């Protein structure tokens, strides 16, 4: 199964169950699913194509998590960008893999400006928590997609060979390498975790 299919199974089991709790804010599985559809639709309305490499650069924030689900729903490849890493490390990795999209929290606006200058492949930047002078807000991206349907890019076998993430690893002997994680490898990890935990 695709990563997003695991989430959708949770929706089928209990759409009213809390999926995200953050302080006083709660999204049920059904509400989160609807929002990820709208994020994916906004991405397509803004030029997204299946396989676009997409990073999320934020501290723990519910919208960052929902953007990850949205990019997977759209068919994107997740590029982990860690706010605890040095700016140089993030820039090097985003440039190395050719990241095209970046969802980010406004707390890191100064770093994002430097990323834009240093990573020429970054074309679509979305601030997840507010409007900025330079980039579209997540709210505007969602509005752009409206209620447009997201293309169904699934296949009957769950797209086992589709890459869902380029995971950085190594780095002790040089720059991080990008390990291609497929839906199959992620699914196996998920199934093993579910079974033994």
C-alpha positions, 0 to 999 in steps of 0.5 A, a space after each residue: 500500500 501507499 503511505 497515504 493508504 495507511 492513513 485512509 484505512 484509519 479514516 475508514 475504521 473511525 473517521 470521528 476519532 482524533 487523529 491530531 491533537 495540538 493544545 486546544 486544536 483537534 482534527 479528526 481522521 475525517 477532517 484531516 483526510 479532507 484537509 489533505 485532499 485540499 492540500 494536494 488539490 492546491 499543489 496540483 493547481 499550482 503546478 505539482 506533478 507526481 514525483 516532485 520532491 517536497 520538503 517540510 521544514 518546521 518544528 512540531 506543528 499539526 499543519 506540518 504533519 498534514 502537509 506531509 500527508 498532503 504531499 503523499 496524497 498528491 504523489 510527492 516524494 518526501 524530503 526530510 528537512 530537519 530544523 535541528 540540523 545546521 542550515 548548511 546541512 539542510 541546504 546541501 541535502 535539498 540541493 543534492 536531491 533537487 527539492 522542488 517544493 518546500 512547506 515551512 513555518 514562518 519561524 524559519 523565514 530567515 533560513 528559508 530565504 538563504 535556502 532559496 538563494 542556495 537551492 535553485 531547484 526550489 520553485 514552490 514555497 508555502 508558509 504553513 502558518 501565515 501570509 508572507 511577502 514572498 511566498 504563498 500561505 497554506 491557506 491560499 494554496 488550499 483556496 487555490 485548489 478549491 474542491 478540485 479532485 486529486 488525480 487517482 494515481 494509485 494502482 491495484 498493487 499499491 504502487 510498491 515501487 513508487 519512491 515515497 521518500 529520499 532519506 538522508 543517511 551517512 554523513 560521517 565520511 562526507 555528505 549524506 546519501 539519499 536512500 530511496 524508500 519505496 512504498 513497499 519498504 515503508 509498508 513492510 516497516 509499518 506492518 512489522 511495527 504494528 505486529 510486534 509493538 
